[in-house]
Amino acid sequence: MLKQSLSNELIKRFNNYLDEIKKQKDSKNYTHAMELIDAAFKDIFRLGIKFFNSFTTDNLLDMINTNGNPNTDKCIMMSKLLEEEGDVLEKQNKSNEAFYINQRCLNVFIDTYMNKSDHYTLGSYFNDIETLIDNLMEYELPISLENKIRDYYACEGKYDKADNIAYCILEDSNYDRACVEDALAFYEKLLKESESSLKSGGISKSEIKETIEEIKSKI
């Protein structure tokens, strides 16, 4: 009961921070908004923005693992605060910094979504993932992040979008061997889905088999 009360109190504080950050953004007081984001990081994670921005994505997730298992709500909080930071940087016309932070945000968001626990409260914020993808896909992204986006779409049953991402990765990498092997494993996994599930997601088993043969012909 005590653990649940502490969790509820943390979520309440987090949502209060988001409300205050929004007020400052609406008032175009971006400096204060960033100060609130920094304060939220320090309150929830005991580290400020500068420390978070120096860590790798894996380091960030390891920070809030409990016995090797991710704390889904705290991972969502981290993702959302990074998203807010990226948004404020955009509004300050710091596009390069915003792009970097938004990539980190999306990495953490997708990793959290794909490894979420059975019980969490802040799942509504997962809806932000597709908005982040839409905003970032017009730019050149690391293949590692593109692979995560592809796998996210597949997990969501949006197989046609996953297929498009997989094709772009192969084309952009000039059919690099590692990318080819990864793509083949991805499509072989898709073949295990039912025909009805695949068709509802905009693709069919016959199309997947054709794609596999086409990829193999490039080796």
VEXDREN-2710 file (C-alpha; in Angstrom, 1 decimal):
% VEXDREN-2710
k/r/px/py/pz
1/MET/0.0/0.0/0.0
2/LEU/2.9/2.4/0.9
3/LYS/4.6/1.6/-2.4
4/GLN/1.3/2.3/-4.3
5/SER/0.8/5.6/-2.4
6/LEU/4.4/6.7/-3.3
7/SER/3.8/5.8/-7.0
8/ASN/0.5/7.7/-7.1
9/GLU/2.2/10.8/-5.4
10/LEU/5.0/10.7/-8.0
11/ILE/2.6/10.5/-10.9
12/LYS/0.6/13.4/-9.4
13/ARG/3.8/15.5/-9.1
14/PHE/4.7/14.6/-12.7
15/ASN/1.4/15.7/-14.1
16/ASN/1.6/18.9/-12.1
17/TYR/5.0/19.6/-13.7
18/LEU/3.5/19.0/-17.2
19/ASP/0.6/21.4/-16.5
20/GLU/3.1/24.1/-15.3
21/ILE/5.4/23.5/-18.3
22/LYS/2.4/23.9/-20.7
23/LYS/1.4/27.2/-19.0
24/GLN/4.9/28.5/-19.5
25/LYS/5.1/27.4/-23.1
26/ASP/1.7/29.0/-23.8
27/SER/3.0/32.2/-22.3
28/LYS/6.1/31.9/-24.5
29/ASN/8.2/31.9/-21.3
30/TYR/10.5/29.2/-22.7
31/THR/13.4/29.8/-20.3
32/HIS/11.1/29.1/-17.3
33/ALA/9.6/26.1/-19.1
34/MET/13.1/24.6/-19.5
35/GLU/13.8/25.4/-15.8
36/LEU/10.7/23.4/-14.9
37/ILE/11.8/20.5/-17.1
38/ASP/15.1/20.5/-15.3
39/ALA/13.4/20.7/-11.9
40/ALA/11.2/17.7/-12.9
41/PHE/14.2/15.6/-13.9
42/LYS/15.9/16.4/-10.6
43/ASP/12.8/15.7/-8.6
44/ILE/11.9/12.4/-10.2
45/PHE/15.3/11.1/-11.3
46/ARG/17.7/13.0/-9.0
47/LEU/19.7/14.3/-12.1
48/GLY/19.2/17.4/-14.2
49/ILE/18.9/17.9/-17.9
50/LYS/22.7/18.2/-18.5
51/PHE/23.3/14.8/-17.0
52/PHE/20.5/13.2/-19.0
53/ASN/21.7/14.6/-22.2
54/SER/25.1/13.1/-21.7
55/PHE/23.9/9.5/-21.3
56/THR/23.3/6.9/-24.0
57/THR/19.7/5.6/-24.4
58/ASP/20.8/2.3/-22.8
59/ASN/22.2/4.2/-19.8
60/LEU/19.0/6.1/-19.4
61/LEU/16.9/3.0/-19.3
62/ASP/19.3/1.2/-17.0
63/MET/19.0/4.0/-14.5
64/ILE/15.3/3.2/-13.8
65/ASN/15.4/-0.6/-14.0
66/THR/14.3/-2.5/-10.9
67/ASN/16.0/-5.9/-10.7
68/GLY/16.6/-5.8/-14.4
69/ASN/13.0/-4.9/-15.2
70/PRO/12.0/-1.5/-16.5
71/ASN/9.7/0.7/-14.4
72/THR/7.3/1.5/-17.2
73/ASP/5.7/4.6/-15.7
74/LYS/9.1/6.2/-14.9
75/CYS/10.3/5.4/-18.4
76/ILE/7.2/7.2/-19.8
77/MET/8.0/10.1/-17.5
78/MET/11.5/10.3/-18.8
79/SER/10.3/10.1/-22.4
80/LYS/7.7/12.8/-21.9
81/LEU/10.1/15.2/-20.3
82/LEU/12.6/14.7/-23.1
83/GLU/9.7/15.4/-25.5
84/GLU/8.9/18.6/-23.7
85/GLU/12.6/19.6/-23.8
86/GLY/12.7/19.0/-27.6
87/ASP/9.5/21.0/-28.0
88/VAL/10.9/24.0/-26.1
89/LEU/14.1/23.8/-28.0
90/GLU/12.1/23.9/-31.3
91/LYS/10.2/27.0/-30.0
92/GLN/13.6/28.6/-29.2
93/ASN/14.7/28.0/-32.8
94/LYS/17.4/25.6/-31.7
95/SER/16.6/23.0/-34.4
96/ASN/19.7/20.9/-34.2
97/GLU/19.5/20.5/-30.5
98/ALA/15.8/19.7/-30.7
99/PHE/16.5/17.1/-33.4
100/TYR/19.0/15.4/-31.2
101/ILE/16.7/15.4/-28.1
102/ASN/13.7/14.2/-30.1
103/GLN/15.7/11.2/-31.4
104/ARG/16.6/10.3/-27.8
105/CYS/13.0/10.8/-26.8
106/LEU/11.7/8.5/-29.5
107/ASN/14.4/5.8/-28.7
108/VAL/13.3/5.7/-25.1
109/PHE/9.6/5.9/-25.9
110/ILE/9.7/2.9/-28.3
111/ASP/12.0/0.9/-26.1
112/THR/9.6/1.5/-23.2
113/TYR/6.6/0.6/-25.3
114/MET/8.1/-2.6/-26.7
115/ASN/9.2/-3.7/-23.2
116/LYS/6.3/-2.4/-21.1
117/SER/5.2/-4.2/-17.9
118/ASP/1.7/-5.5/-17.3
119/HIS/0.8/-2.7/-14.9
120/TYR/1.3/1.0/-15.5
121/THR/-0.7/4.2/-15.3
122/LEU/0.6/6.7/-17.9
123/GLY/0.0/4.6/-21.0
124/SER/-1.9/7.4/-22.7
125/TYR/1.4/9.1/-23.5
126/PHE/2.3/6.3/-25.8
127/ASN/0.0/8.1/-28.3
128/ASP/2.8/10.6/-28.7
129/ILE/5.1/8.1/-30.4
130/GLU/3.5/8.4/-33.8
131/THR/3.6/12.2/-33.7
132/LEU/7.3/12.0/-32.9
133/ILE/7.8/9.6/-35.8
134/ASP/6.0/11.8/-38.2
135/ASN/8.1/14.8/-37.1
136/LEU/11.4/12.9/-37.4
137/MET/10.9/10.8/-40.5
138/GLU/11.5/13.8/-42.9
139/TYR/15.1/13.7/-41.7
140/GLU/17.9/11.2/-42.1
141/LEU/17.8/9.0/-39.0
142/PRO/20.3/6.4/-37.7
143/ILE/19.5/2.9/-39.0
144/SER/19.2/1.7/-35.4
145/LEU/16.3/4.1/-34.8
146/GLU/14.7/3.3/-38.1
147/ASN/14.7/-0.4/-37.2
148/LYS/12.9/0.5/-33.9
149/ILE/10.3/2.5/-35.8
150/ARG/9.8/-0.5/-38.2
151/ASP/9.4/-2.9/-35.3
152/TYR/7.0/-0.5/-33.5
153/TYR/4.8/-0.3/-36.6
154/ALA/4.8/-4.1/-36.9
155/CYS/3.9/-4.5/-33.2
156/GLU/1.0/-2.1/-33.8
157/GLY/-0.2/-4.2/-36.7
158/LYS/0.6/-1.5/-39.2
159/TYR/2.5/-3.8/-41.5
160/ASP/2.4/-1.7/-44.6
161/LYS/4.2/1.1/-42.8
162/ALA/6.7/-1.3/-41.3
163/ASP/7.3/-2.7/-44.8
164/ASN/7.9/0.8/-46.2
165/ILE/10.5/1.6/-43.5
166/ALA/12.2/-1.8/-44.1
167/TYR/12.5/-1.0/-47.8
168/CYS/13.9/2.5/-47.1
169/ILE/16.5/1.1/-44.8
170/LEU/17.7/-1.4/-47.5
171/GLU/17.7/1.3/-50.2
172/ASP/19.5/3.9/-48.1
173/SER/22.1/1.3/-46.9
174/ASN/22.7/0.1/-50.5
175/TYR/21.7/-3.3/-49.3
176/ASP/24.4/-3.5/-46.7
177/ARG/24.8/-7.1/-45.6
178/ALA/23.9/-6.5/-41.9
179/CYS/20.8/-4.6/-43.0
180/VAL/19.9/-7.4/-45.5
181/GLU/20.2/-10.1/-42.8
182/ASP/18.1/-8.0/-40.4
183/ALA/15.4/-7.4/-43.0
184/LEU/15.2/-11.1/-43.9
185/ALA/14.8/-11.9/-40.2
186/PHE/12.1/-9.2/-39.9
187/TYR/10.1/-10.5/-42.9
188/GLU/10.5/-14.2/-41.8
189/LYS/9.0/-13.1/-38.5
190/LEU/6.1/-11.4/-40.3
191/LEU/5.3/-14.6/-42.1
192/LYS/4.4/-16.2/-38.8
193/GLU/1.4/-13.8/-38.5
194/SER/-2.0/-14.9/-39.7
195/GLU/-3.1/-14.0/-43.2
196/SER/-6.1/-12.1/-41.8
197/SER/-3.9/-10.1/-39.4
198/LEU/-1.4/-9.2/-42.2
199/LYS/-4.2/-8.2/-44.6
200/SER/-5.8/-5.9/-42.0
201/GLY/-2.4/-4.3/-41.7
202/GLY/-2.1/-3.7/-45.4
203/ILE/0.1/-6.6/-46.6
204/SER/-0.2/-10.3/-47.5
205/LYS/1.9/-13.4/-47.1
206/SER/2.4/-13.6/-50.9
207/GLU/3.8/-10.0/-50.9
208/ILE/6.1/-10.8/-48.1
209/LYS/7.4/-13.9/-49.8
210/GLU/8.0/-11.9/-53.0
211/THR/9.9/-9.3/-50.9
212/ILE/12.1/-12.0/-49.3
213/GLU/13.0/-13.4/-52.7
214/GLU/13.8/-9.9/-54.0
215/ILE/16.1/-9.2/-51.1
216/LYS/17.9/-12.6/-51.5
217/SER/18.5/-11.7/-55.1
218/LYS/20.5/-8.7/-54.0
219/ILE/22.9/-10.7/-52.0
END
